[in-house]
Amino acid sequence: MATLTLENVAQTYNPGEDPDRWALKPLELTLESGRTYALVGPSGCGKTTLLNILSGLVTPSHGRVTFDGVDVTSTPTRLRNIAQVFQFPVIYRSMTVRDNLAFPLECRGWPRSRIEERVRAVAEALGLADGLDVPASRLSADEKQLISLGRGLVRDDVAAVLMDEPLTVIDPQLKLSLRRKIRQLSDEFAPTVIYVTHDQYEAMTFAQELLVMSEGRLIQRGTPEQLFESPSSTFVGWFVGSPSMNFLRGTLERGAARVGEHLIDLAWSPPVPHGSEVTVGIRPEYIRIVDGGSHPGDASETSVHGRLVAVQDHGESRVCEIQVREQQVAVKVRREVHVPKVGSFVDLGLPRSKCLPYVEGRLATCGD
């Protein structure tokens, strides 16, 4: 496996185009050997362009790409020593499971004994060991995609495994088990994996590190926990999490945020002047509906008053929508938590440590 590095890489498909309209803005990025990464973001954000540059399908219009320090910017895909897994299974239907897994190794002249050993190991990890002699044409869609994944992982000499939304064609009920198997395979064989998806749950359950993109820019990279707990921007807070992070607009007053008649304590005071616009970001999971109109339990919480306007049932949890003046707040509660009737006025407890300050769309630094 290899460490992949992008040095000031950018991509435009129209020479002379305004740089603000480039498909991929200038990017410095290092992806370490043996780690799993997920490129996430909305459609058109540049994640597929980035993957195609790494694979060699696209030669970047600016910058260079290196694998373990070797410049591969102009190296064609077939010479980059990578494995690719696409949205739709790429397998030989006329071959058996065994032959499909063995084919990439046979093409490279591996000895038969080594091929058998490697195919058996990958098949067992995929749960396909009992069906190695079954023709691929008789398999279900998820089993075919497992073979496609196995073909990408069976080689132990690839620089990286690139996956472009590999679970798109899989039934929702099967995606959980496939994500688990992909993660187990990654842990066992330790390839360098770059996984493209628009599904944040796929990304967070699979990857060790997420790279969130928007409009051709890398907005934030970090572990799932880091992106959930400390989004670097309101965009990341909106994109990561379901429901997305709440954002309450206000002004800075004595180190807190004035939102209407409410003064919301912040996790820290941002370094901006008194009266500046500030946005409070807080996850729906961290807000509690205060029982019986009582006040929050201690000074670490701020009390906010509003009206319950809707309740969405998510099975194991419910999402309550609270109108706080002209702004709306989502509160995610466990199913066993009592929820007042729609139309009721409620008090909300907002933990100070979870109320993050954003200024001009970016997470503010500590002003202390």
C-alpha positions in Angstrom: 0.0 0.0 0.0 1.1 3.6 -0.6 0.8 7.1 0.9 -1.0 9.2 -1.7 -0.2 12.9 -1.9 -1.8 15.7 -3.8 0.3 18.9 -4.1 -1.6 22.0 -5.1 -3.9 19.8 -7.3 -6.8 21.6 -9.0 -9.1 20.7 -11.9 -10.9 22.8 -14.5 -12.5 21.4 -17.7 -12.6 24.8 -19.3 -9.2 26.5 -19.8 -9.3 30.2 -18.8 -12.3 29.6 -16.6 -12.7 31.7 -13.4 -10.9 29.7 -10.6 -14.0 30.1 -8.4 -15.8 27.9 -10.9 -13.2 25.1 -11.1 -14.5 21.6 -10.4 -11.7 21.2 -7.9 -10.0 24.1 -6.2 -6.3 24.0 -5.3 -5.8 21.2 -2.7 -3.0 20.0 -0.6 -3.8 16.5 0.8 -1.9 13.5 2.1 -3.7 10.1 2.6 -1.6 7.8 4.7 -0.8 4.2 3.8 -3.1 1.6 5.4 -5.8 3.9 6.5 -9.4 4.1 5.3 -10.9 7.5 4.1 -14.3 8.5 3.0 -14.9 11.4 0.6 -18.4 12.9 1.4 -20.4 15.8 0.2 -23.4 16.7 -1.9 -23.6 16.0 -5.6 -21.2 18.2 -7.6 -18.9 18.9 -4.7 -15.8 17.4 -6.4 -15.4 14.1 -4.7 -15.7 12.0 -7.9 -13.3 14.4 -9.7 -10.8 13.9 -6.8 -11.2 10.1 -7.0 -10.7 10.1 -10.8 -7.5 12.2 -10.4 -6.2 9.6 -7.9 -7.1 6.8 -10.3 -5.6 8.4 -13.4 -8.8 8.7 -15.2 -8.4 12.5 -15.1 -5.0 14.3 -15.3 -5.3 17.4 -13.1 -5.0 20.7 -14.9 -2.8 22.0 -12.0 -0.4 20.4 -9.4 0.9 16.9 -9.1 0.0 13.5 -7.6 2.6 11.2 -5.9 2.4 7.6 -4.6 5.1 7.1 -2.0 6.9 10.1 -3.3 6.9 9.0 -7.0 5.2 11.4 -9.4 2.3 9.7 -11.1 0.5 12.8 -12.3 0.6 11.7 -16.0 0.8 7.9 -15.3 -2.2 6.1 -16.9 -4.6 4.1 -14.8 -3.3 0.7 -15.8 0.2 1.6 -14.6 -0.8 3.0 -11.2 -1.2 -0.3 -9.5 -4.6 0.5 -8.0 -7.8 -1.5 -7.6 -11.2 0.1 -8.3 -14.7 -0.8 -7.1 -17.6 0.9 -8.9 -21.3 1.5 -8.2 -22.2 -1.6 -10.2 -20.5 -4.9 -9.8 -17.7 -5.5 -12.3 -17.3 -9.3 -12.5 -17.2 -12.1 -15.0 -20.6 -13.7 -15.0 -19.4 -16.8 -16.8 -16.7 -17.5 -14.1 -17.1 -19.0 -10.7 -16.6 -17.0 -7.5 -13.2 -18.6 -7.2 -12.1 -17.8 -10.8 -13.4 -14.2 -10.4 -11.3 -13.7 -7.3 -8.2 -15.4 -8.8 -8.3 -13.6 -12.1 -6.4 -10.4 -11.0 -3.7 -12.6 -9.5 -3.4 -14.9 -12.5 -2.9 -11.9 -14.8 0.1 -11.0 -12.6 1.6 -14.4 -12.8 1.2 -15.4 -9.2 2.0 -19.1 -8.4 -1.1 -21.3 -8.1 -0.4 -22.2 -4.4 -0.2 -18.5 -3.5 -3.4 -17.7 -5.5 -5.3 -20.5 -3.7 -4.2 -19.3 -0.3 -5.1 -15.6 -1.0 -8.4 -16.4 -2.6 -9.4 -18.6 0.3 -8.5 -15.9 2.8 -10.5 -13.2 1.0 -13.5 -15.5 0.4 -13.6 -16.4 4.1 -13.5 -12.8 5.1 -16.4 -12.1 2.6 -18.5 -15.0 3.8 -18.2 -16.7 0.4 -15.9 -19.6 1.2 -18.8 -22.2 0.9 -19.7 -21.0 -2.6 -16.3 -20.7 -4.3 -17.4 -23.0 -7.2 -20.8 -21.3 -7.7 -21.1 -19.5 -11.1 -21.3 -15.7 -10.6 -24.4 -15.5 -12.7 -26.4 -17.3 -10.0 -25.5 -14.8 -7.3 -27.6 -12.0 -5.8 -26.7 -8.4 -6.4 -25.1 -8.0 -3.0 -23.1 -11.2 -3.5 -21.9 -9.9 -6.8 -20.8 -6.7 -5.2 -18.9 -8.7 -2.6 -17.0 -10.4 -5.3 -16.2 -7.0 -6.9 -15.0 -5.8 -3.5 -13.0 -9.0 -3.1 -11.3 -8.5 -6.5 -10.2 -5.1 -5.3 -8.8 -6.5 -2.0 -7.3 -9.8 -3.2 -4.1 -8.3 -4.3 -1.7 -7.4 -1.5 0.6 -5.2 -3.8 -1.8 -2.4 -4.8 -1.1 1.2 -4.0 -4.7 1.8 -3.0 -8.3 0.6 -3.3 -10.6 3.2 -4.7 -14.4 2.7 -4.2 -17.0 4.8 -5.9 -20.3 4.5 -4.1 -20.1 0.6 -4.1 -23.3 0.1 -2.2 -25.6 2.1 -4.5 -27.3 -1.0 -6.0 -27.6 -2.8 -2.7 -31.0 -3.2 -0.9 -31.2 -1.0 2.3 -31.6 -4.1 4.5 -28.3 -5.5 3.3 -26.2 -2.3 3.4 -25.5 -2.6 7.1 -24.0 -6.1 6.8 -22.0 -5.1 3.8 -20.6 -2.0 5.5 -19.6 -4.2 8.4 -17.8 -6.6 6.1 -16.0 -3.9 4.2 -14.8 -2.5 7.6 -13.7 -6.0 8.7 -11.8 -6.5 5.4 -10.1 -3.1 5.8 -9.1 -4.0 9.3 -7.8 -7.4 8.4 -5.9 -6.6 5.1 -5.0 -2.9 6.0 -5.2 -1.5 2.4 -5.2 2.2 1.7 -8.9 2.8 0.9 -10.6 5.9 -0.5 -14.4 5.5 -0.4 -16.7 8.0 -2.2 -20.2 8.3 -1.0 -23.0 10.9 -0.4 -24.3 8.8 2.5 -22.9 10.1 5.8 -23.8 6.9 7.6 -21.8 4.8 5.2 -18.9 7.1 5.6 -19.0 7.2 9.4 -19.5 3.5 9.9 -16.7 2.6 7.4 -13.9 5.2 7.4 -11.3 6.0 10.0 -11.3 9.6 8.6 -13.8 11.6 6.7 -13.1 14.4 4.2 -16.1 16.7 3.7 -16.2 18.5 0.4 -18.3 21.4 -0.9 -18.2 23.3 -4.2 -14.8 21.8 -5.1 -13.2 22.5 -1.8 -12.1 20.3 1.1 -14.0 21.9 4.0 -13.0 19.6 6.9 -11.2 16.3 7.5 -11.3 14.3 10.7 -12.7 11.3 12.6 -16.5 10.8 12.7 -16.4 12.0 16.3 -14.5 15.1 15.4 -16.9 16.1 12.7 -20.0 15.4 14.8 -18.7 17.1 18.0 -16.8 20.1 16.4 -17.9 20.9 12.9 -15.5 23.5 11.5 -18.3 25.3 9.7 -22.1 25.6 9.7 -22.0 23.6 6.4 -20.3 20.6 8.1 -22.7 20.9 11.0 -25.6 20.8 8.5 -24.3 18.0 6.4 -23.1 15.6 9.1 -25.8 14.4 11.5 -29.5 13.6 11.2 -31.3 15.8 12.1 -28.6 18.3 11.3 -27.1 20.7 13.9 -29.3 23.5 15.1 -28.1 27.0 14.3 -29.6 29.9 16.3 -28.8 33.4 15.1 -28.0 36.0 17.7 -25.6 38.7 18.8 -22.7 38.5 21.3 -23.5 39.9 24.7 -21.2 39.6 27.8 -19.6 36.4 26.2 -23.1 34.8 25.6 -25.4 34.9 22.6 -28.5 37.0 22.7 -31.3 35.2 20.8 -34.5 37.3 21.3 -35.2 37.4 25.0 -32.9 34.4 25.7 -29.2 34.8 26.6 -27.6 31.5 25.7 -24.3 30.6 27.4 -21.6 29.5 24.9 -18.9 26.9 25.3 -16.4 29.7 25.0 -16.5 33.4 24.2 -15.6 34.1 20.5 -13.0 36.9 19.9 -15.4 39.3 18.3 -16.7 42.7 19.7 -19.8 43.0 21.8 -22.9 43.2 19.6 -21.3 41.2 16.7 -23.5 38.6 15.0 -22.9 35.1 16.3 -24.6 31.8 15.6 -25.1 29.1 18.3 -24.6 25.6 17.0 -25.9 22.7 19.1 -26.8 19.1 18.1 -30.4 17.9 18.6 -29.1 15.0 20.7 -27.8 17.4 23.4 -31.0 19.4 24.0 -33.4 18.2 26.6 -37.1 19.0 27.1 -37.4 20.2 30.7 -40.2 18.3 32.5 -43.0 20.1 34.1 -41.8 23.6 33.3 -39.1 23.3 35.8 -35.8 25.1 35.4 -32.6 23.4 34.2 -30.8 21.5 36.9 -27.6 23.7 37.2 -25.8 26.6 35.9 -24.2 24.6 33.1 -27.5 24.8 31.1 -29.4 27.6 29.5 -33.2 27.6 29.6 -34.9 28.4 26.3 -38.7 28.7 25.9 -40.6 27.7 22.8 -43.7 26.0 21.4 -43.8 22.4 20.2 -45.0 22.5 16.6 -44.3 18.9 15.3 -43.1 15.5 16.3 -41.5 13.0 13.8 -41.4 9.4 14.8 -38.0 7.7 13.9 -38.8 4.4 15.5 -36.2 4.2 18.4 -36.3 8.0 18.8 -38.5 11.0 18.1 -37.6 14.4 16.7 -39.4 17.3 18.2 -39.6 20.6 16.3 -39.7 23.6 18.7 -40.5 27.1 17.5 -38.3 29.6 19.4 -39.5 33.0 18.2 -38.9 33.0 14.5 -36.4 30.2 14.6 -36.8 26.5 14.8 -35.0 24.0 17.0 -34.9 20.2 16.6 -34.7 18.0 19.7 -33.9 14.3 19.4 -35.2 12.2 22.3 -35.3 8.5 23.1 -38.7 6.9 22.6 -39.3 6.4 26.3 -38.9 10.2 27.0 -42.3 11.9 27.6 -43.2 14.4 24.9 -45.9 17.0 25.4 -48.7 17.5 23.0 -48.1 19.4 19.8 -49.0 23.0 20.4 -47.7 23.0 24.0 -45.2 25.5 25.3 -42.0 23.9 26.6 -38.7 24.8 28.2 -35.5 23.5 26.7 -32.2 22.8 28.4 -29.1 23.7 26.4 -25.8 22.5 27.9 -23.3 25.3 27.8 -20.4 22.9 26.7 -22.4 21.9 23.6 -23.3 25.4 22.5 -20.6 26.2 19.9 -20.1 29.7 18.6 -19.9 30.3 14.8 -19.0 33.6 13.3 -19.6 34.2 9.5 -20.2 30.5 9.1 -17.0 29.3 10.7 -16.4 27.8 14.2 -14.9 30.7 16.2 -11.7 30.3 18.2 -11.6 30.8 22.0 -11.4 34.4 23.0 -10.1 33.8 26.5 
